[in-house]
Amino acid sequence: MLTKLESALFWCILYLGTAVIFWNSLDYFLPNTMHMFLFERMELTMQDWWKYTLYAHVIGGLTCLIASLLQYSKLLLKRAPKIHKYLGHIYALSILTLVFPTGVALSFVAKGGTSGTVGFLFLSVATLVTLLLGMIAIFKRNIKSHQAWITRSFALITTAITFRSLQLMIAQTDISPETNYQLSLWLSIAINLSLAEYYLYKQNNRNHKSKQK
């Protein structure tokens, strides 16, 4: 029962977080609107390369989030494996062509100084590496390894949700906005990767016990 409740709560948070991010991201693209982040980086909005790179990053990130959430549907995997496969292709292409290259480019002008730059570089590279290892595993027909690496990749992609949630919570303290940004970034990476490893550990234990019965 506890495991089912944990799972239900986990997915509710992810779907809700994705919906909130999607809704807030509309301000980047709707006419006569400007996202709050653009106000914060007004000096960069005059540079076309930064603006269009940011838009591409937002589109790629949203595509990854939506595609990855649907991939974890057991019903979809069982009844429509081809759709699961296509979603996997969309997820991978989004990271390879949008999320990774734009993430690297944007990291060099990220908020939070050197800590912010290193954090976003690490996040971009780690997302790419875990994806590639997951792709190599599936090409070798190693389903277990594929699932493990894609779970880690998924955890890194969903730091977008954790990062914004932490920013809102830490903002209620006396910590400065810049320190808040740095803490939220690194904590979101640490928390999400820890949760991924916890999930994989419990899954391995469950599979081991099933084999023993």
N, C-alpha and C positions, 0 to 999 in steps of 0.2 A: 504493500500500500504506500509506504514512504517513497519508494522508488517511482511509483506512478505519479504521486503528487509532485515530487521533484521534477520529473519530466514534464508534466503539464505546466507547472509554474515556469520552467525554463523556456518552453516554446511560446507560452503566452507573452513573456517578456520580450523575446526576440521578435515575434510578429508585431507586437505593439511598438517596439522600438523602431523597427523597419518602417512601419506606417507613419510614425512621427517624423522620421528623417526624410521620408519621401515627401510628406506634406510640406515640411519646412524648406526642402530643396526646390520646390516649385517657384519660390521667389527669385531663383537664379534665372528662370526662363520666361516667366510671365511678363507681359508688357506693363510698363508703368510701375514696376516693383523693383526693389533692390534688397537683396539678402543682407542681414545684419553683418555678416562676415565681410562683405564688400565695404561697408562703412568703416569697419575696423582697419582695413588695408587700403584705404582710399588712395594712398600714394602709388600703389601697384596697379590699380584699376585703369590707369592711363596707359599701361603697357599691354599691348594686344597679346603678346606671347603669354603673359601670366594669366590674363583673363580667359583666353580660350583654352589654355592648359588646365585651368581650374574647372571650367565647364566640362571638359572631357573627363577629368578625374571624377567629378560628381556623377556623370552619366555612367562611367565604368563601375564606380562603386555601387550605385543603385542596382545596376544590372546584375552584378555579382551577388549582392544581398538577396535579391528576389529569386534568382536562379538557384542559389545554394539552399535557400529555405525549402523550395519545392523539391529539390533533390532528396531531401531527408524524409520525404513522404513515403512510408512503407507501402501505402495503397498504390501510389503512382509507380513505384518500383516493381510491384507485383503484377499490376494490370496493364501498365504501359511502359515497359522497359526501354522502348525506343525513345520515348519522350525524356526519360531519365538520362539517356545517353546524349540526346541533343542539348539538354540543359547543361550537362557536363561540358559539352563543347563550347556553349555560350559562356559559361563560367570561366573556362580556361582562356578563351580568346579575349574576354574582357580584361583579364589580368595581364595577359601578354601584350596586348595592343594599347590598352588605356591605363589601367590602374598602376601597373609597375612603372612605365616610362614617365607618366605624368607625376606620379608620387615622388620619383627621384628628382625630377626637375623642380617641383614645388618645395621639396625639403630644403633646398639651399636658400630659400627666402622665407622659411617658415617662422612663425612666431616662437618665442621661447629661446631665442639665441642659439648657441652651440648645442645645448641640450635638446632643443626642439629639432634642429637639423639632424643630429645623430639619431634621435628617436624615430623620425619619419624615414630616414634612410634605412635604419634597421628594419622597420616595419615593412617597407617596400621590398627589400631584398629577401627577408624571411618569407613574405607572402609568395614571392616568385619561386624560391627554393622549395618550399613545401609543396607547391603546385607541381613543379617539375618532378619531384620525387614521387608524388602521387601518380603522375602520368607514366613515369617509367615503370612503376609497380603494376599498373593496369595493363601495360603493353606486355609485361612478363606474366600476366594472368595471376598475379599475386593479389587477390582480392583483399585479404586482411591488411597487408601493408598499404594498399591503395586507400582503404577506408581510414587508416590511421593518419596518413599524411594529409589527406583531404580534410579530415577533421581539424588538424592543426592549421591548415590553410583557412578553413572556415572560421576558426577562432580568431585569426588575425584580421580577417575581413570584418568581422563583427565588433572589432575594437571601436569602430565608428559609433556604435550604440553605447558601449561602456564609457568611452571617452567623454561624450556629451553628458551622460548621466553623472559622471564624477565631477565634471565642471560645475554643474548646477548645485551639487551637494557641497563641494568645497567652497563655492562662492558665498555660502552662508556663514563662513568663518572669516577671520581677520587676515587670512593669507592674501598676498597681493595677486592681482590678475595674472602676471607673468609666471609666478611660482605655481599658481593654480594650473595654468596651461601645461607646464612641465610635469607636475605631479600627475595630472589626469592622463597625460600621454603615456608615461612610463607605467603607471599603475594599471591602465587599461590593457596594456600588452601583457604585463605579469599576471593579472587576474584571468584574462581569457586563455592564455596558454596553460595556466594552472588548472582551470576548469576542463580544458581539453584533455590534459593528462589524467585528471581524476575520472573523467568519463571513459577514457580508454582503459584505465586500470580496472574500473568496475565491470566494463564489458568483457575484458579478458578473464576476470574472476568468474563471471557468470558463465562464459563459454567453457571454462575449465571444469566448473562444477557440473555442467550439463553432460560433459563427456564422461565424468566419473559415475554418473547414475546408470 
